[in-house]
Amino acid sequence: MHAFDILGDPVRRRILELLADGEQTSGAITDVIRSEFGISQPGVSQHLRVLRNNGFASVRADGTRRFYAAEPARLHEVDVWLDRFRRFWDQRLDALGTELARGKRAARTNADRSSKGTTP
């Protein structure tokens, strides 16, 4: 299955967001997904299985608990695909950075003038 087929589902994307913060128990994941999406525990388990079977998540057992973790390799595949499109937003982000720096510089200049009792 292609990475975007897996990530096209909002429940699976949310599960990956949870796993991006670190390893999570299946129970903790289920609690969040059930509250946000209103799906059953078996439904959450199916999404976890899809993520695991397609290399986006791994699972380890600790007694009766199952701990899930994100697997970065498949996400790297998405990153590589997106790389060709970064030029569309990198230029805009650079321009935004320049404007933010100008604004900070102007604010410092105005603050300096105010503290010296002069006006612009």
Phi, psi and omega in degrees: 000140180287148183305320182287337173294321179289313185282352180290344181269126183296330179292315180294323176298318180295320177300317178295324176299318178296319181287339178295336178277356179129174182303139182227147174285155178299326178295317179295318179297313181300317180302314181293312184295320178297319182288325183274327186244348178069029178257159185284166177301316177298327177295317177297318179301323178295318178295319177298320179297317179300315179298317181292313183293339181254012172083011179271341181216154174237162180225144173226144181265142173222093187067233180270355182267148177243127179251127179255147177221150176287145176249115188288341185301313181291328177291330176297323177302318178293317180300318179297317180296318180291338184305323181292343182259351183300330181301334180291328182251340180300317180298318180292322178293322176298317179296320177297318178300319178297315180295321177297319178296320178298317180297318178295319179296317179295321179295319178296318180298315179294322179294319178297318180295320180295319182289338178266357179081014177255160178243155181293000000 
